[in-house]
Amino acid sequence: MWEAIHILDGLTKNDSDIQPDMLHGDTQAQSATVYGLAFLLGIQLMPRIRNWKDLKWFRPLPGEAYQHIDSLFTKEAVDWDLIACHLPDMLQVAQSIRAGRISPSTILRKLGTASRKNKLYFAFRELGRVVRTIFLLEYISDEDLRRVTQAAQNKCEGFNKFAQWAYFGSDIIAENVRDDQLKIIKYNHLIANLVIFHNCHTITLALKELEREGMQLTPELLAAFSPYRTHHLNRFGLFELKDRAPVPIDYGIRF
């Protein structure tokens, strides 16, 4: 399943106090239609795109030329009339998603075909071409943007690798029932997050001890640590019978 179809679902189903408006992913997390829908939902899509220079960069007007970057653009121009014609329909789709009446993945599945009868697909694609071209222009001109995009995707890949380490014994989900598949994924993420919490707490205690000994903890030093540590863990468990009480966790530890 193409990742881009489902990438917006996580944000629209988020009921927490934290409501992010920026979404990172890799090459499979983007397409022109996804860019268009994300833009109308107020979500800034910032993927790390492989071979981004091979994508089409669309000119705002036919015949528009640029002195230094003209070779980046295709000869095609944006069809602004198509966007203007179907903008009310596209806004209605975005409002339906915001109201929870339909999910982004359901819409993107229907927009996944380039049938001549699917006018809404072409409108979203055209809007997405505009948004993606602007993003690519910002990407090549802003070093900080490239650094943030790379770092965010590395975090995602780091968690995926860590979760895969916790899900040992098989490289696939053998169940063919969707509810069972979702349970396996959630249990895997639960275990991964529990281990991450354990690692964070242990690292915090060690750093606080070093701080008491006089060591200065700088942001650069802390940035080098990661909670995705596995060398001290035994995935098969330690089956020892010991009469001991667990050490209470101090949730109020702060740097």
SULDA-V848615 format. One record per run of one state. SS is the DSSP state (helix for helix, strand for strand, loop for the rest). FROM is the first residue (numbers start at 1). LEN is the number of residues. If there is no record, write none. Layout:
BEGIN
ss:SS from:FROM len:LEN
ss:SS from:FROM len:LEN
END
This chain:
BEGIN
ss:loop from:1 len:2
ss:helix from:3 len:3
ss:loop from:6 len:3
ss:helix from:9 len:4
ss:loop from:13 len:9
ss:strand from:22 len:4
ss:loop from:26 len:1
ss:helix from:27 len:3
ss:loop from:30 len:2
ss:helix from:32 len:9
ss:loop from:41 len:3
ss:strand from:44 len:4
ss:loop from:48 len:4
ss:helix from:52 len:3
ss:loop from:55 len:2
ss:strand from:57 len:3
ss:loop from:60 len:10
ss:helix from:70 len:3
ss:strand from:73 len:5
ss:loop from:78 len:2
ss:helix from:80 len:19
ss:loop from:99 len:5
ss:helix from:104 len:7
ss:loop from:111 len:8
ss:helix from:119 len:23
ss:loop from:142 len:1
ss:helix from:143 len:24
ss:loop from:167 len:11
ss:helix from:178 len:35
ss:loop from:213 len:6
ss:helix from:219 len:4
ss:loop from:223 len:33
END
